[in-house]
């Protein structure tokens, strides 16, 4: 039997006592998520290769005293670096409750693809040749290393610490949240075939990991969030107005919301999945896109 107190937001979304790691947590969506987790009580490690960016963020939070954000060097494409980060968290915390796999890059872009007047779109031969002569397999591989492979290696490396996090708090199960994208769901390429296909792979990888880990009886939930248009280093520092949203989204039909997503909207979704409120959700993908895939051709 539950009480009214059990249903208060301060209880069902409580993150106090939780330890979190957010890859790519120094900028963009990763920073929005890290700040949201920290503001609601979690101790958050932000991992990335650019330590100067991480130090700046951590210093800002230390100065105003609201929440805890700590820098952690992390190269998600390097297994030695992943294990080194794991060892640091294991030594300092002994457990992990929340892992957000957010690191991502854009990779090869076919700038001409949506321009009907571009010579590359003149005929089948021109189009095929232009697409064939992109950044090449090495560029695709580099993108997949960050956007897809890292999800597998980060999740498996921290699985033991995540299980310890589940055992640490009664009635709670640790949470892995993979940040995918609507780009992995829509059927248009948005000028970057590699990025979109890698995000689609990340979505399915999330579901496979969730299933296999659940079948093994390990109390760790794995879900993904597919954001639509948000301000980031990959898009723009700020996105204001429907015209800028349309430019970034590369959609056939304008985003119904007519604006970019806010920090609260993406962080709030991660908080839901990582708090007691989300402990009955596993193997799912939540799309937070202002209606993008509601009006554009998608696999959803």
N, C-alpha and C positions, 0 to 999 in steps of 0.2 A: 504494500500500500504506500503510495507516494504522498508527500505533503506539498502544500503550496510553495513552501520554501525550496523544495527540490526543483521546482519549475522556474524559479527566478533566473534571469539571464546571468546573474552573478554566480550561479551554481552550475548551470548547464554549459556555459561557455568559459568556465574558469580554467585558466592555464597556470596558475601558481604552482610552483614545484616542478613544472615541466622543463625539460632540457631540449632545445631544438637546434637543428643545423639546417641552414639555408644556403645551398650552393648558388653562386652568382648573386649573393645577397648584398652587394655593395651599391648597386644601381638599379634603376628601373623597377620592374615588377618584383624582383627579388628583394629590393630594399623596402618596397611597400609591404611585402609579406613579413619581412623581418621586424619592421617597426610595429606592425599590427600585433604580432605574437608577443613582442617585448612589452608593448603598452598594456597587454592583458595578462601580464604576470609571468611569462616564460623567460627563461634564461636562454638567449639566442646567440649561437655562434654563426657568424657569416663567413662563408668560405669562398675564396677566389684567388686568382694569381696576382692581381694588382694590390699588393698589401698597403700601398699608400692610400688607395681609395677606401679600403676597409678601416684603416686607422683613423681616417677623417670621420667616417660614420660613427665608429665606436667612441671617438673623442667627443663628438657632438652629444651623443646620448649620455655619456658620463657627466658632461657639464650640466645638463638640466636635471639629471637624477631621476628620470622616469624610465623604468625598465632597465634591463641589462642586455647589452649587445657587445659581443667580443669578437675581435678579428681572428681569423684562422687561415693560414696559407693553405690553398687547396687547388690542385690541378686535376679536374675530374677526368681528364684523358690519360692520366698516369696512375697505374695501380700502386706504385710505391708511394706516391703522394697521398692517395686515398687511404692507404694503410697507416701512413704517418699521422694523418688527421684523425683517424679512428683511434690510434694509440693515445693521442693527446686527450681526446674526450674521455676515453676509458680511464686514463690516469687521473683526470681532474674530476670526472663526474661518476664514473662507474656504470653509466647507463645512458640511454637516449630515448626520448619519448616521441619526438617529432623530427622527421627527415623530409625536407622539401627539396626535391631535385628540380632546380629552376634554371641552371646554367644552359645557355643556348647561343647560337650564332646563326647568321643568315645564309652564308655560303654563296655559291654561284647564282647570279641573277641575270636573267635574259631581259635586258632593259627594253628591247624592241617589241616584246611579245604582244602588248596591248595597244600598240600604235598601228592602226590600219594603214598609215601612209609610209611606214618604215620599209625600206627596200627588202629587208629580211622577210617580210610578209607578202612579197610580190607573187610568189608561186610556191608550189610544194618543194621544189628543189632548193630554192633560196631559204625557205623556212627550215627544212631538214638540215641543211648545211650549217645554218646559224646555230641551231640547237645542238648539233653534234659537236661543234667547235666551241664548247663552253669552257669552263675551268678545268674540265677533265676529271677522270676517276679519282685522282688524288684529292681534288677539291671536294668531291662528294664524300670521300672517305673521312676527310677532316671534319666535315659537318656532322656526319653520322657519329663520329667519335664523341662529339660534345652533346648532340641533341638526342641520341638514342643509346649508344653503347654505355654512356656514363650512368644512365638510369639503372641498367643491369648491375654494373660493378659497384656503384654506390650502395644500392639496396642490399646486395648480397654481402658486402663488406660490413655494413652496420647492422645486419639482421640480428646478430647475437646481442648487441647492446640494446636494440629495440625490444627484443624479448624481455630483457632485464627491466626495461622501462615499464612494460606491461605488468610484470610481477611486482613492481614497486608500488603501484597504486591500486587498491582494491576496486574492482568494477570498471577499470579503465584498460583500454588496449592501445598500444602505441600506433602511430599513424605515419605512413609514407604518403606524401602528396607529390605527384609528378606534374609539372607544369608543361602541358602539351600546347595545343593551339587550335583555333577554328581552322587554321590553314591545313590541318591534318584531316579535316572533316569535309570541307568544301571540295567540289569537283573541279574548280578552276585552279590554275597553277599560280595565279597572282605573280607571275614573272619569275617564280623560283620553284622549279620542279623538285630540286634536291631538298629544300627546306620542308616543303609540304609533305613529301613522301616520308621524310624522317620523322615528322611529327605524327603522321598516321601510324608509323611503326611503333613510336613511343606509346601511343594509345593502346595498341594491341599488346605490347610488351607489359604494360601495366596490368591488363586483365589476366595475362598468363601468370605473372608473378603472384597476383592476388589469389588466383585459383590454386596454384601449386603449393603456396605457403599455407593456405587454409587447409588443404588436404593433408598436410603434414602435421596439423594440429598446433601450429605456431601462432600465438595470439598477437599477430601484427597485421593491421589492415593496410591495404594499398589501393589508393584511388588516384584519379587524375582530374585536373582542372584545365579546361580549354578556354583560354581568354580570347576575346576579340581584340578590338583596338584599344591599346593602352600606350601611354607615353613611356618611351624607353630609349636606350642607346640604339636599338635596332630600328626604331621608327622615327621618333622625334622627341626632343626634350619636352615639348609641350604641344598638345593638339587641341585646337579650339575651333569650334564651328563645324557645320556639316561638310564644307568643302575640304577642309584638312582631313576630316575623318574619311571621306571618300577617297582621297589621294592615298592615304596610308592603307586602307582596307583593300583596295584593288577589287572591289566587289562589282557584280553586275547590277545589283539593286542596292541603293543606299541603305546604310544601317538605320533601321527604324528609330532607334534612340536618338540619332542625330548628333551624338557626342561620343567622346572617348570614355572608357570606364574609369572609375575613381579608385583611389588607393583603398578606401573602405570596402569597396565592392569585391576586389580581389582578395584582400587580406581577410575580410569577413568570411569568405568561402573557405579559406584555409583554416581559419579559426574554428568554423563549424566542424570540418572533417577531423580536426586535431583535438577537439575538446570532448567532454562527456556527451555532448549533444550528438556527435557524429559516430559514436561507438557501435552503432548498428548498421553502419554504411561501409561496404567493402566491395572492391572490384568494379567501382562505378566511375563514370566520367561526368563531371558537371560542367556544362557550357555556360560561360559568363560573357556574353557577347553583344548585349543590346539588341538582340533579335537578328543578328547577322545571318545565321544559318536558317532562320525561319523564312527568309525571303530569297536566299540564294541556293543553287543546287548543291546538295550535300549528301553524304552517306548516312547521315543520322535519320 
